Structures are given as structure tokens and as C-alpha cells.
Amino acid sequence: MIQESSYANEIYHLLAFVVAMNVVLWCTPIIKYIGLRSGHVDKPDSRKIHVKPIVRIGGVAIFAGTTTALLIIWWLGGFGVLSPEKDAEIWGVTIGAVFFFFIGLADDLFSLSPSSRLFMQSIVASFAWFKGVKIDFFSLPFGDLIQIDMWWLSLPITVIWLVGMVNAVNWIDGLDGLAAGVCGIAAVVMLIVSLFMNQPAAALLAAALAGGALGFLRYNFNPAEIFMGDGGAYFMGFMLAGVAVIGLSKTAAVTAVLLPYLILAVPILDMSWVILSRVLQGKSPFLADKRHLHHRLLDAGISQRLTAIYIYSLTLWVGSLALAFSGFPSGGVYAFGATVLLFYTTWYVWRNRRIQSKISK
């Protein structure tokens, strides 16, 4: 069995990150060329920010980089000899992520209906639950930890978490570099926390995803040359949600159970706010509009780059709080530094908003 309490194999985590990043950097221009030649581009409309058609199948590069890195690590023996339970969890996350990628890619290519997407997402999430990617503990706000022993309760809670996170990531993918940057930062935090909590196998998944997401940012940051599309967003969303379950939430402690919600607070709160505001106005919660945080910042006159950087700083801040909350050494110091950074970016956004207001007058 892999030595869960040893950090001797951390070189594999670095290798997974580096391989994934380099594969993405190498193959993204190829995917862009193929997308342009085949006509798989995202055309501008009233909801979208870009003003010219941009290739929308960049998720293929993220998928290729992440899976290539994991296959190489597996071939080198980086996963060690896992217990049957842990082995099933790892396969549940990886196979589930592959299926979610193909659901998203099919939507990018053929524009699936929302109901068909949701049905297929629920089936794949249920498969992952069956393989052991299941939420075993639940914590009410300011309450004790509740163990979920009944399968009929664990299954829907897990499916809602997995499917919800996939769509939360997809929803924030409305600005150049936003989803890739947010997911990359969240994956790095999950990598660190998973290692700290003696879950190196789950940390390998996070390392590969972090490398893939941040490598893609080279071509996706404003002005974006390529978009990840639903394929990339679904893949990253499921990987993050799955690693959160098998790497962070398996410990019977309130702190461990709450960590995923803290690390992924930005997409979770953004989606929750949008759904709530739509419902309160009597509209469908799935009706596309411009209620997301990035839309509001753009409407306030903030540039795309500054908007993305500001939301990155929010993600880094909640991630640093998760480090401190988990008991990670010097976690409080990182949280303090991230708080200072957030204050600075908030002030900078406020300053630019004032300047834009004066110019508009």
C-alpha cells in the first residue's frame, strides 16, 4: 500500500504538474489550428464578451495534458499499491472525469439540450458514487458532524455536489482566463492540503489538474486565443469536486468536511447567488443572463484582465483560509499575505471604478 504518512514520493507530484503543463503548452496551438479548420468556434452574441469567433474546444488540451501526466505517473509507479478502497476512489474520479469531458465535448460539438446534459451528468456522478467517491459526513452550520450511513441519503448529496460543482465551474467560464485560473489555484491548494492530510494519491490528481489548468492559461488569459469550452469546464469541475471528496472529506472532522466548500467558495457562491436572484425574480434558475460576479465587475467599467485578477485574488484568499483552517504549518501567515493582496486588489478595483465613473461623466 502507498505510504500515506510519507512525503518521500512528492517528486511524483511535481512531475505530474510539470508534465501536464508542458503537454498543454505543446498541444493547445494544435487544437486551436484544428478548431479553426473545422469551424468549431464560439461566435459572439449579446451575452458574450468576445467580439470575434474563438475556438471553443481547448478543453481537449487540458484533458490531454492531465490524463497524460497521470498515465505517466501510473506507469512509473507513483501511485504505489493502493488499497482496494482507495484504488476504487481514484478510478472513480478519473473515469468520471473522462466521461464528463466527453459530455462537455459533445455539447461543444453538437449543442446538447440542458435536460440531456443533466441526465448524463447524474448517471456519471452516480457511477462515481458507486466506485467510492461518496460523501460520508455532513456538517450543519455551527453544528456537529453528521455521519451519512444511508445510501439513499449519501447518493443524492454526492450527486448534487459533483454535478453542482461541474456546472459552477462551467458558469464562471464566461471571461478570458477566469475558469482556468480559478481552477488552477484551487487545484494547487487541494494538492497542498491533500498532502498535508496524508492523501498523496488524491494529491496526484490535483497536481496534474493544476498543471493542465495553469498551462492552458498561457493561451486563455485576456486576450484569449482559445476557449476551453464545456469539455474543459466539465472535466476540471468534476476533478476538483472528486478530489475534494476523496482527498479532503474522508476524515471524520468538521474542519476536513468544510475544507472543500472553503477552497471552492468562489464558484459555489457565484452560482448560488445567481440561482437565488433568478428564482426571486420568478425566472428559471438555468436561464442565461449577466448576473455573475465577472459580469457585474465588467458592467462597472473594470477591464477583463483586472476582473480576472481580482477574482483570482478572492480564490487565493479563500484557499489560504483553508490552509490555515486545516492546521497547515504557517497557514496563518499565508492567510495574512493573501488578505493583504485581496485588500490591495479590492482598492485597485475601487480606484479604477472611480476613474471610469469620472470619465463617463
C-alpha positions as CSV (number, residue, x, y, z in Angstrom):
1,M,0.0,0.0,0.0
2,I,1.2,3.5,-0.7
3,Q,2.7,5.1,2.4
4,E,0.0,7.7,3.3
5,S,2.1,9.2,6.0
6,S,5.3,9.7,3.9
7,Y,6.4,12.6,1.8
8,A,9.1,10.6,0.1
9,N,7.3,10.4,-3.2
10,E,6.5,14.1,-3.6
11,I,8.7,14.2,-6.7
12,Y,5.8,12.4,-8.5
13,H,3.5,15.3,-7.7
14,L,6.0,17.8,-9.1
15,L,6.4,15.6,-12.2
16,A,2.6,15.3,-12.7
17,F,2.4,19.1,-12.6
18,V,5.2,19.7,-15.0
19,V,4.2,17.0,-17.5
20,A,0.6,18.2,-17.6
21,M,1.6,21.8,-18.0
22,N,4.1,21.1,-20.8
23,V,1.7,18.8,-22.7
24,V,-1.0,21.5,-22.6
25,L,1.5,24.2,-23.7
26,W,2.6,22.0,-26.6
27,C,-0.8,20.8,-27.9
28,T,-3.0,23.8,-27.4
29,P,-1.8,25.5,-30.6
30,I,-2.5,22.3,-32.5
31,I,-6.0,22.1,-31.0
32,K,-6.5,25.8,-32.0
33,Y,-5.5,25.0,-35.6
34,I,-7.8,22.0,-35.8
35,G,-10.7,24.1,-34.3
36,L,-10.2,26.9,-36.8
37,R,-10.1,24.4,-39.7
38,S,-13.2,22.5,-38.6
39,G,-15.2,25.6,-37.7
40,H,-15.7,24.7,-34.0
41,V,-15.6,28.3,-32.8
42,D,-17.6,30.3,-30.3
43,K,-19.4,33.2,-32.0
44,P,-20.1,36.5,-30.3
45,D,-23.6,37.3,-29.1
46,S,-25.3,39.7,-26.7
47,R,-24.3,37.7,-23.6
48,K,-20.7,37.1,-24.6
49,I,-17.7,39.4,-24.1
50,H,-15.5,38.4,-27.1
51,V,-16.1,40.2,-30.4
52,K,-14.7,37.7,-32.8
53,P,-15.1,33.9,-33.2
54,I,-12.7,31.9,-31.0
55,V,-12.0,28.2,-31.0
56,R,-14.1,26.6,-28.2
57,I,-12.6,23.1,-27.9
58,G,-9.5,24.0,-25.9
59,G,-10.6,21.6,-23.2
60,V,-9.1,18.8,-25.3
61,A,-5.7,20.2,-24.4
62,I,-6.4,20.3,-20.7
63,F,-7.8,16.8,-20.9
64,A,-4.8,15.5,-22.9
65,G,-2.3,17.1,-20.5
66,T,-3.9,16.0,-17.3
67,T,-4.5,12.4,-18.4
68,T,-1.1,12.0,-20.0
69,A,0.6,13.1,-16.8
70,L,-1.5,10.7,-14.7
71,L,-0.8,7.8,-17.1
72,I,3.0,8.5,-16.9
73,I,2.9,8.7,-13.1
74,W,0.9,5.4,-13.0
75,W,3.4,3.8,-15.4
76,L,6.3,4.9,-13.2
77,G,4.6,3.5,-10.1
78,G,3.9,6.9,-8.5
79,F,0.5,5.7,-7.2
80,G,2.1,2.8,-5.4
81,V,0.0,-0.2,-4.5
82,L,-3.3,1.2,-3.3
83,S,-5.8,-0.5,-1.0
84,P,-8.9,-1.7,-2.9
85,E,-11.0,1.1,-1.4
86,K,-8.5,3.8,-2.3
87,D,-7.9,2.3,-5.8
88,A,-11.7,2.4,-6.5
89,E,-11.9,6.0,-5.4
90,I,-9.1,7.1,-7.7
91,W,-10.6,5.2,-10.6
92,G,-14.0,6.7,-9.8
93,V,-12.7,10.2,-10.1
94,T,-10.5,9.6,-13.2
95,I,-13.1,7.6,-15.1
96,G,-15.9,10.0,-14.1
97,A,-13.8,13.0,-15.2
98,V,-13.2,11.3,-18.6
99,F,-17.0,10.8,-19.1
100,F,-17.7,14.3,-18.0
101,F,-15.2,15.6,-20.5
102,F,-16.9,13.7,-23.3
103,I,-20.3,15.0,-22.3
104,G,-19.0,18.6,-22.4
105,L,-17.1,18.0,-25.7
106,A,-20.3,16.6,-27.2
107,D,-22.1,19.7,-26.1
108,D,-19.4,21.9,-27.7
109,L,-19.7,20.0,-31.0
110,F,-23.4,19.2,-31.2
111,S,-25.1,21.6,-28.7
112,L,-26.9,19.1,-26.4
113,S,-30.1,20.0,-24.6
114,P,-29.9,21.1,-21.0
115,S,-32.0,18.1,-19.9
116,S,-29.9,15.5,-21.7
117,R,-26.7,17.0,-20.2
118,L,-28.1,16.9,-16.7
119,F,-29.3,13.3,-17.2
120,M,-25.9,12.2,-18.4
121,Q,-24.1,14.1,-15.6
122,S,-26.3,12.5,-13.0
123,I,-25.6,9.0,-14.4
124,V,-21.8,9.5,-14.4
125,A,-21.9,11.1,-10.9
126,S,-23.9,8.1,-9.6
127,F,-21.2,5.8,-11.1
128,A,-18.5,7.7,-9.3
129,W,-20.5,7.3,-6.0
130,F,-20.8,3.6,-6.7
131,K,-17.0,3.4,-7.0
132,G,-16.5,5.1,-3.6
133,V,-16.5,8.8,-4.5
134,K,-19.1,9.4,-1.9
135,I,-19.8,12.0,0.8
136,D,-19.8,10.1,4.2
137,F,-20.0,13.1,6.5
138,F,-22.1,16.3,6.6
139,S,-21.8,19.3,8.8
140,L,-24.6,21.8,9.5
141,P,-23.6,25.4,10.0
142,F,-22.2,25.8,13.6
143,G,-23.3,22.2,14.2
144,D,-21.7,18.8,14.9
145,L,-20.5,16.4,12.3
146,I,-23.2,14.0,10.9
147,Q,-22.3,10.7,9.5
148,I,-24.3,9.6,6.5
149,D,-24.9,5.8,6.8
150,M,-27.9,5.5,4.5
151,W,-27.1,5.1,0.8
152,W,-30.3,6.8,-0.2
153,L,-29.1,9.9,1.5
154,S,-25.4,9.7,0.6
155,L,-26.2,9.2,-3.1
156,P,-28.2,12.3,-3.8
157,I,-26.0,14.5,-1.7
158,T,-22.9,13.3,-3.6
159,V,-24.5,13.6,-7.0
160,I,-25.7,17.2,-6.2
161,W,-22.1,18.1,-5.1
162,L,-20.4,16.6,-8.1
163,V,-22.9,17.8,-10.7
164,G,-23.3,21.2,-9.0
165,M,-19.5,21.8,-8.9
166,V,-19.2,20.9,-12.6
167,N,-21.8,23.4,-13.5
168,A,-20.5,26.0,-11.1
169,V,-17.1,25.9,-12.9
170,N,-18.9,26.0,-16.3
171,W,-20.8,29.1,-15.3
172,I,-17.8,31.1,-14.3
173,D,-16.2,30.3,-17.7
174,G,-17.5,33.5,-19.2
175,L,-14.4,35.6,-19.1
176,D,-10.9,35.1,-20.6
177,G,-8.8,33.0,-18.3
178,L,-11.3,33.1,-15.4
179,A,-12.2,29.4,-15.0
180,A,-8.6,28.2,-15.8
181,G,-7.1,30.5,-13.3
182,V,-9.7,29.8,-10.5
183,C,-9.4,26.0,-11.0
184,G,-5.6,26.1,-11.2
185,I,-5.4,28.0,-7.9
186,A,-8.0,25.7,-6.2
187,A,-6.2,22.6,-7.5
188,V,-2.8,23.8,-6.1
189,V,-4.5,24.4,-2.7
190,M,-6.1,20.9,-2.8
191,L,-2.7,19.5,-3.7
192,I,-1.1,21.0,-0.6
193,V,-4.0,20.2,1.7
194,S,-4.3,16.6,0.4
195,L,-0.6,16.0,1.0
196,F,-0.9,17.6,4.5
197,M,-3.8,15.2,5.3
198,N,-1.8,12.2,4.1
199,Q,-3.7,11.6,0.9
200,P,-0.9,11.5,-1.7
201,A,-2.9,9.6,-4.3
202,A,-5.6,12.3,-4.4
203,A,-2.9,14.9,-4.4
204,L,-1.5,13.4,-7.7
205,L,-4.9,14.1,-9.3
206,A,-4.8,17.7,-8.0
207,A,-1.2,18.2,-9.2
208,A,-1.9,17.0,-12.7
209,L,-5.1,19.2,-12.9
210,A,-3.2,22.2,-11.6
211,G,-0.5,21.9,-14.3
212,G,-3.1,21.4,-17.0
213,A,-5.2,24.4,-15.9
214,L,-2.3,26.8,-15.4
215,G,-0.6,25.7,-18.6
216,F,-3.8,26.4,-20.6
217,L,-3.9,29.9,-19.0
218,R,-1.0,30.8,-21.3
219,Y,-3.4,30.8,-24.3
220,N,-6.6,31.6,-22.4
221,F,-5.8,34.8,-20.5
222,N,-7.0,38.0,-22.0
223,P,-6.9,38.4,-24.9
224,A,-7.8,34.7,-25.2
225,E,-6.6,32.8,-28.2
226,I,-8.8,29.8,-27.4
227,F,-11.6,28.8,-25.0
228,M,-11.8,25.6,-23.0
229,G,-15.5,25.0,-23.8
230,D,-17.8,22.8,-21.8
231,G,-15.4,19.9,-22.3
232,G,-12.7,21.6,-20.3
233,A,-15.0,23.1,-17.7
234,Y,-16.8,19.8,-17.1
235,F,-13.5,18.0,-16.8
236,M,-11.9,20.4,-14.4
237,G,-15.1,20.8,-12.3
238,F,-15.5,17.1,-11.8
239,M,-11.8,16.6,-11.0
240,L,-11.9,19.3,-8.3
241,A,-15.2,18.0,-6.8
242,G,-13.9,14.4,-6.9
243,V,-10.6,15.3,-5.3
244,A,-12.4,17.3,-2.6
245,V,-14.4,14.2,-1.7
246,I,-11.6,11.5,-1.7
247,G,-8.8,13.7,-0.6
248,L,-10.3,16.2,1.9
249,S,-13.6,15.0,3.2
250,K,-12.8,11.4,4.2
251,T,-11.6,12.4,7.6
252,A,-14.2,12.4,10.4
253,A,-13.6,16.0,11.4
254,V,-15.6,19.2,10.9
255,T,-12.5,21.0,9.6
256,A,-11.9,18.4,6.9
257,V,-15.6,18.3,5.8
258,L,-15.7,22.1,5.5
259,L,-12.4,22.5,3.5
260,P,-13.8,21.7,0.0
261,Y,-16.6,24.4,0.5
262,L,-14.0,26.9,1.5
263,I,-11.5,26.2,-1.2
264,L,-14.2,26.3,-3.9
265,A,-16.2,29.1,-2.3
266,V,-15.9,31.5,-5.3
267,P,-17.7,29.3,-7.9
268,I,-20.1,28.0,-5.3
269,L,-21.2,31.4,-4.0
270,D,-21.3,32.8,-7.5
271,M,-23.6,30.1,-8.7
272,S,-25.7,30.2,-5.5
273,W,-26.2,34.0,-5.8
274,V,-27.2,33.8,-9.5
275,I,-29.7,31.0,-8.9
276,L,-31.2,32.7,-5.9
277,S,-31.6,36.1,-7.7
278,R,-33.2,34.4,-10.7
279,V,-35.7,32.5,-8.6
280,L,-36.6,35.5,-6.5
281,Q,-37.5,37.3,-9.8
282,G,-39.6,34.4,-10.9
283,K,-37.2,33.3,-13.6
284,S,-35.7,30.0,-14.4
285,P,-32.5,29.3,-12.4
286,F,-30.9,28.0,-15.6
287,L,-31.8,31.0,-17.8
288,A,-28.5,32.5,-19.0
289,D,-28.0,36.2,-18.2
290,K,-25.4,38.6,-16.9
291,R,-25.7,38.2,-13.1
292,H,-22.4,36.6,-12.4
293,L,-19.7,38.5,-10.5
294,H,-17.5,38.9,-13.5
295,H,-20.4,40.5,-15.4
296,R,-21.1,42.9,-12.6
297,L,-17.4,44.0,-12.5
298,L,-17.3,44.4,-16.2
299,D,-20.5,46.5,-16.2
300,A,-18.8,48.7,-13.5
301,G,-16.1,49.6,-16.0
302,I,-13.4,47.2,-14.8
303,S,-11.3,45.7,-17.5
304,Q,-11.3,41.9,-18.3
305,R,-7.8,41.5,-17.0
306,L,-8.3,43.3,-13.8
307,T,-11.6,41.4,-13.2
308,A,-9.9,38.1,-13.7
309,I,-7.0,39.1,-11.4
310,Y,-9.4,40.3,-8.7
311,I,-11.3,37.0,-8.7
312,Y,-8.0,35.1,-8.7
313,S,-7.1,37.0,-5.5
314,L,-10.5,36.1,-4.0
315,T,-9.8,32.4,-4.8
316,L,-6.3,32.6,-3.4
317,W,-7.7,34.2,-0.2
318,V,-10.3,31.5,0.5
319,G,-7.6,28.9,-0.4
320,S,-5.2,30.4,2.2
321,L,-8.0,30.4,4.8
322,A,-8.4,26.7,4.0
323,L,-4.7,26.2,4.7
324,A,-5.0,28.0,8.0
325,F,-8.2,26.2,8.9
326,S,-6.6,22.8,8.2
327,G,-3.7,23.4,10.6
328,F,-1.1,23.6,7.8
329,P,2.2,25.0,9.2
330,S,2.4,28.7,8.7
331,G,-1.1,28.7,7.3
332,G,-1.9,31.8,9.2
333,V,1.0,33.6,7.6
334,Y,-0.2,32.7,4.1
335,A,-3.7,33.7,5.0
336,F,-2.4,37.1,6.2
337,G,-0.5,37.6,3.0
338,A,-3.5,36.7,0.8
339,T,-5.6,39.0,2.9
340,V,-3.2,41.9,2.2
341,L,-3.3,41.0,-1.5
342,L,-7.1,41.0,-1.5
343,F,-7.2,44.4,0.1
344,Y,-4.9,45.7,-2.5
345,T,-6.8,44.3,-5.5
346,T,-10.1,45.5,-3.9
347,W,-8.6,49.0,-3.6
348,Y,-7.3,48.9,-7.1
349,V,-10.7,47.8,-8.5
350,W,-12.4,50.6,-6.5
351,R,-9.9,53.1,-7.8
352,N,-10.5,52.1,-11.4
353,R,-14.2,52.2,-10.9
354,R,-14.0,55.8,-9.7
355,I,-11.8,56.7,-12.7
356,Q,-14.2,55.2,-15.1
357,S,-17.1,57.0,-13.4
358,K,-15.4,60.3,-13.8
359,I,-14.6,59.6,-17.5
360,S,-18.2,58.6,-18.2
361,K,-19.4,61.9,-16.8
